[in-house]
Amino acid sequence: MQHFLRFLLCLVGLSLVTSFTQAETRHIHLIKVFDNENHDYIIREGCRSIGFGIDQEVHLLAANLGILSVIEYDLSGPNFTLKRLDEVLNYEMSYQERDIVIFAYVGHGFRDPSTASPYPNLYFRSYQESVNFGDIMERIQEKNPSLLLNIVVACNVTITDQSVPPPYQSINTPPEVVSLPKAGRFGTIYQGLFADEPGVTKTVNLFSAEQENYTFISNDGGIFFNEILYTLQEVLGGAPYNSWAEICTTIANRTISRSERKGMQQKPLCEYSVRLSPVTIPANRSRSLFEPSACELAARDLRKSQRDQLRNLRRQHREGMRSARSGNQSRADRRLLAQEQRVQYENRKLRHEKEYQRHLQQCQ
């Protein structure tokens, strides 16, 4: 009898896992904000290494969750501007409801004497072009993702002299951590950590520096980012971790220990929180990370209508993918459907952009 009950429980568990996998309709949205044209070679190389590491992990995340679409927003090079970030958050991210969002920033960070937020100000090549990360996080959370993973590699020290860029600390000794092999990941662990729980937005903040701490960056991405990769590979390879909170604590402790062994002091800010959703969005115009012109203000109503269209399109696409899965369509057919949805989304964005630019020209 005991064997039969055990067998029955196994079947139920397998059924739940299978149904979860079949019901997966989300996309992954990857926002890469990299100062990869910085005059400093180490920062440029750090951006390259971190970008490669994140791309590898996102590929494995999509494969293990059965997600067919990864949408990337590249805010590097000439797109490394506060205005471009505002455009992405204000309009393009309207398509990501209940999806997984990964925000990655590599560059200068700082605090000013009046900063109350525990998070750094992100520096877009000038102090005038800067924004506190707390404002960015609030904007993304308002869009109701299922999980938001923030990776910020930047300093977090108070700056009083704004005649020079924020400082940073470099370290180019060989890394102590040897990356674990990419094979051996467990899909069930991904499903547990990245599950879409209705009514909840989970946020994981991985910041390389707590208040009044520097970040030590190097060609290979630096101490902190290597510890993120090592810990994630360990967890997703089957190590006994119970929650995101425990993962965050491990990353922070390992970064502190490794920094101390090198005679340095780097204290990260790693935290996990849960936010009830949906969040009520104010009826007035969207907040901006920069001060828009009168012409841009005149076009806000059009952008709001376009955002609503994208949100409705996302819901239609999710329902279409659910129907395909419940109808037992093959993976090849579902992949084709995902490609068709992506083309429809891109065409809608292109049409919106043309309408928006025509509106701006008319109001000048």
C-alpha positions in Angstrom: 0.0 0.0 0.0 2.8 2.4 0.9 4.5 1.7 -2.4 1.3 2.4 -4.3 0.8 5.7 -2.4 4.4 6.7 -3.2 3.8 5.9 -6.8 0.6 7.8 -6.9 2.3 10.9 -5.4 5.1 10.7 -8.0 2.5 10.6 -10.8 0.7 13.7 -9.3 4.1 15.6 -9.0 5.0 14.6 -12.6 1.6 15.8 -13.8 2.0 19.1 -12.1 5.5 19.7 -13.5 4.3 18.7 -17.0 1.3 20.9 -16.9 3.5 23.8 -15.7 5.9 23.3 -18.6 3.1 23.0 -21.1 1.4 26.2 -19.8 4.6 28.3 -20.2 3.6 31.3 -22.4 6.1 33.9 -21.2 8.9 35.8 -22.9 12.2 36.9 -21.5 13.0 40.6 -21.8 16.7 41.4 -21.5 17.6 45.1 -21.0 21.4 45.5 -21.4 22.6 49.0 -20.3 26.3 48.9 -20.9 28.8 51.8 -21.0 30.9 49.8 -23.5 32.3 52.9 -25.2 33.8 54.3 -21.9 37.3 55.7 -22.4 38.6 53.2 -19.8 39.7 49.9 -21.3 38.8 47.8 -18.2 35.2 49.1 -18.1 34.8 48.3 -21.8 36.3 44.8 -21.3 34.2 44.3 -18.2 31.0 45.1 -20.2 32.0 42.6 -22.8 32.6 39.8 -20.3 29.5 40.5 -18.3 27.4 40.7 -21.5 28.7 37.3 -22.6 28.0 35.7 -19.2 24.5 37.1 -19.1 23.7 35.9 -22.7 24.8 32.4 -21.7 22.6 32.3 -18.7 19.6 33.7 -20.5 20.0 31.1 -23.2 19.9 28.3 -20.6 17.0 30.0 -18.8 14.9 30.0 -21.9 15.9 26.4 -22.8 15.1 25.0 -19.4 11.7 26.9 -19.1 10.6 26.1 -22.6 10.4 29.8 -23.5 10.5 30.4 -27.2 11.1 34.1 -27.4 13.9 36.4 -25.9 13.4 40.1 -26.6 16.6 42.1 -26.1 16.8 45.9 -25.6 20.4 47.0 -26.4 21.2 50.2 -24.6 25.0 50.2 -25.3 27.2 52.3 -27.6 25.2 55.2 -29.0 22.1 54.0 -27.3 23.7 54.4 -23.8 21.5 57.5 -23.1 18.9 58.4 -20.5 16.5 59.4 -23.3 16.7 56.0 -24.9 16.2 54.2 -21.6 13.1 56.4 -21.0 11.8 55.4 -24.5 12.2 51.7 -23.7 10.5 52.0 -20.3 7.8 54.3 -21.4 6.7 52.4 -24.5 8.5 49.3 -25.6 8.2 47.5 -22.3 4.4 47.7 -22.5 4.5 44.3 -24.2 6.1 42.4 -21.2 3.1 41.8 -18.8 3.7 38.6 -16.7 7.0 38.0 -18.5 10.5 37.6 -17.0 12.5 40.8 -17.1 16.3 41.0 -16.6 17.8 44.4 -16.3 21.6 44.6 -16.4 23.7 47.8 -16.0 27.5 48.1 -16.1 29.0 51.5 -15.8 29.7 54.4 -13.3 27.4 54.8 -10.3 27.4 57.3 -7.5 25.4 58.9 -4.7 24.9 62.6 -4.1 24.6 64.0 -0.6 20.8 64.3 -0.8 20.3 60.7 -2.0 18.0 58.8 0.4 17.7 55.6 -1.8 19.9 52.7 -0.9 20.5 52.3 -4.7 23.1 54.2 -6.7 22.5 56.8 -9.3 23.3 55.4 -12.8 25.6 57.7 -14.7 25.0 58.2 -18.5 28.3 60.0 -19.2 27.4 63.1 -17.2 25.9 64.0 -13.8 23.0 65.8 -15.6 22.2 62.5 -17.4 21.8 60.4 -14.3 18.9 58.7 -12.6 18.5 56.8 -9.3 17.9 53.1 -9.9 14.9 53.1 -7.6 13.0 55.1 -10.2 13.8 52.6 -12.9 12.8 49.7 -10.8 9.5 51.3 -9.9 8.8 51.9 -13.6 9.4 48.2 -14.5 7.4 46.9 -11.5 4.4 49.0 -12.6 4.2 46.9 -15.8 3.4 43.7 -13.8 6.2 41.3 -14.7 6.2 37.9 -13.1 9.9 38.2 -12.0 12.3 41.1 -12.3 16.0 40.3 -11.9 18.3 43.4 -11.6 22.1 43.1 -12.0 23.9 46.4 -11.4 27.7 46.6 -11.5 28.5 50.1 -10.4 29.9 52.0 -7.4 27.7 53.5 -4.7 29.8 56.2 -3.0 28.8 59.8 -2.3 30.3 62.3 -4.8 30.6 66.0 -4.0 33.0 67.0 -6.8 31.0 66.8 -10.1 33.8 68.2 -12.2 35.2 64.7 -12.8 33.4 61.4 -13.5 32.6 59.1 -10.6 35.6 56.9 -9.5 35.8 53.2 -9.7 38.2 50.5 -8.5 39.9 48.0 -10.9 41.5 44.6 -10.1 43.1 42.5 -12.7 44.4 39.5 -10.8 43.3 36.0 -12.1 39.8 34.9 -10.9 39.7 32.5 -8.0 36.4 30.9 -9.1 36.4 28.3 -11.8 33.1 28.3 -13.6 31.1 25.1 -13.3 30.2 23.3 -16.5 27.1 24.5 -18.3 25.7 21.0 -18.5 23.7 19.4 -15.7 21.1 22.1 -15.2 17.8 21.0 -13.7 14.6 22.3 -15.4 12.5 21.7 -12.2 14.8 24.1 -10.3 14.3 26.8 -13.0 10.6 26.2 -12.8 10.6 26.7 -9.0 12.7 29.9 -9.0 11.2 31.5 -12.0 7.6 30.4 -11.6 4.8 32.8 -12.6 2.7 33.2 -9.4 -0.6 35.1 -10.1 -1.0 38.4 -8.3 2.7 38.6 -7.4 5.8 40.3 -8.9 9.1 38.9 -7.5 12.1 41.1 -7.5 15.7 40.0 -7.1 18.3 42.8 -6.7 21.9 42.0 -7.2 24.0 45.2 -6.7 27.8 45.1 -6.6 28.0 47.8 -4.0 26.0 48.8 -0.9 25.9 52.4 0.2 29.4 54.0 0.4 31.1 51.0 -1.2 33.2 50.8 -4.4 32.9 48.1 -7.0 36.0 46.2 -8.1 35.7 45.5 -11.8 38.1 43.7 -14.1 38.5 42.3 -17.6 36.6 39.2 -16.6 33.7 41.1 -15.1 35.0 41.5 -11.6 34.6 39.7 -8.3 30.8 40.3 -7.8 29.7 39.2 -11.2 31.8 36.0 -11.1 30.1 35.1 -7.8 26.7 35.6 -9.4 27.6 33.2 -12.2 29.2 30.7 -9.8 26.3 30.6 -7.4 23.6 30.4 -10.1 25.4 27.5 -11.8 25.7 25.8 -8.4 22.0 26.3 -7.5 20.6 25.4 -10.9 22.9 22.4 -11.0 21.2 20.9 -8.0 22.8 22.4 -4.9 20.3 22.6 -1.9 19.1 26.2 -1.9 15.7 26.9 -0.6 14.9 30.4 -1.9 16.0 33.5 -3.8 16.7 35.1 -0.4 19.3 32.4 0.4 20.8 32.8 -3.1 21.2 36.5 -2.6 22.8 36.1 0.8 25.3 33.5 -0.6 26.3 35.8 -3.4 26.9 38.7 -1.0 28.9 36.6 1.5 31.1 35.1 -1.1 31.8 38.5 -2.6 32.8 39.9 0.8 35.1 36.9 1.5 36.8 36.9 -1.8 37.4 40.7 -1.6 38.9 40.3 1.9 41.3 37.6 0.6 42.5 40.1 -1.9 42.9 42.8 0.7 39.9 44.8 -0.5 36.5 45.8 0.8 33.5 45.3 -1.4 30.1 44.9 0.2 27.3 44.1 -2.2 23.6 44.8 -1.8 21.6 41.6 -2.6 18.0 41.4 -1.7 14.7 39.6 -2.6 11.2 41.0 -2.3 7.7 40.2 -3.3 5.2 42.8 -4.5 1.5 42.3 -4.9 0.2 43.1 -8.4 -1.4 44.5 -10.4 -0.2 47.9 -9.4 -2.6 50.8 -10.0 -0.9 53.1 -12.6 -1.7 56.8 -12.1 -4.1 58.3 -14.7 -1.8 61.3 -15.4 1.0 61.2 -17.9 3.9 58.7 -17.4 6.8 59.9 -15.3 9.9 60.6 -17.3 13.5 60.0 -16.4 14.3 63.3 -18.2 12.5 66.6 -18.7 10.6 66.3 -22.0 10.1 69.2 -24.4 6.7 70.8 -25.1 6.5 68.9 -28.4 7.2 65.6 -26.6 4.6 66.3 -24.0 2.0 66.9 -26.8 2.7 63.4 -28.1 2.1 61.7 -24.7 -1.5 60.9 -25.3 -0.7 59.1 -28.5 2.0 57.1 -26.8 -0.4 56.1 -24.0 -2.8 54.8 -26.6 0.0 52.8 -28.3 1.0 51.3 -25.0 -2.5 50.1 -24.4 -2.5 48.5 -27.8 0.7 46.7 -27.1 -0.6 45.4 -23.7 -3.7 44.1 -25.4 -1.6 42.5 -28.1 0.5 40.8 -25.5 -2.6 39.3 -23.9 -3.9 38.0 -27.2 -0.5 36.4 -27.9 -0.5 34.7 -24.5 -3.9 33.3 -25.1 -3.0 32.1 -28.5 0.1 30.3 -27.1 -2.1 28.8 -24.3 -4.5 27.5 -26.9 -1.7 26.0 -29.0 -0.3 24.2 -26.0 -3.7 22.9 -24.8 -4.3 21.7 -28.3 -1.1 19.6 -28.1 0.5 21.4 -31.1 4.1 20.3 -31.7 7.0 22.3 -30.6 7.8 23.2 -34.2 4.3 24.6 -34.7 4.5 26.5 -31.4 7.9 27.9 -32.4 6.4 29.0 -35.7 3.5 30.7 -33.8 6.0 32.4 -31.5 7.9 33.8 -34.6 4.6 35.0 -36.2 3.7 36.7 -32.9 7.2 38.4 -32.8 6.8 39.6 -36.4 3.3 41.0 -35.5 4.8 42.7 -32.4 7.7 44.3 -34.4 5.3 45.4 -37.2 3.0 47.0 -34.6 6.0 48.8 -33.0 7.2 50.0 -36.5 3.7 51.4 -37.3 3.5 53.1 -33.9 6.9 54.7 -34.4 5.9 56.1 -37.7 2.7 57.5 -36.2 4.6 59.0 -33.3 7.3 60.7 -35.4 4.6 62.2 -37.7 2.9 63.5 -34.6 6.1 65.1 -33.3 6.7 66.8 -36.6 3.2 68.2 -36.6 3.5 69.7 -33.2 6.8 71.4 -33.8 
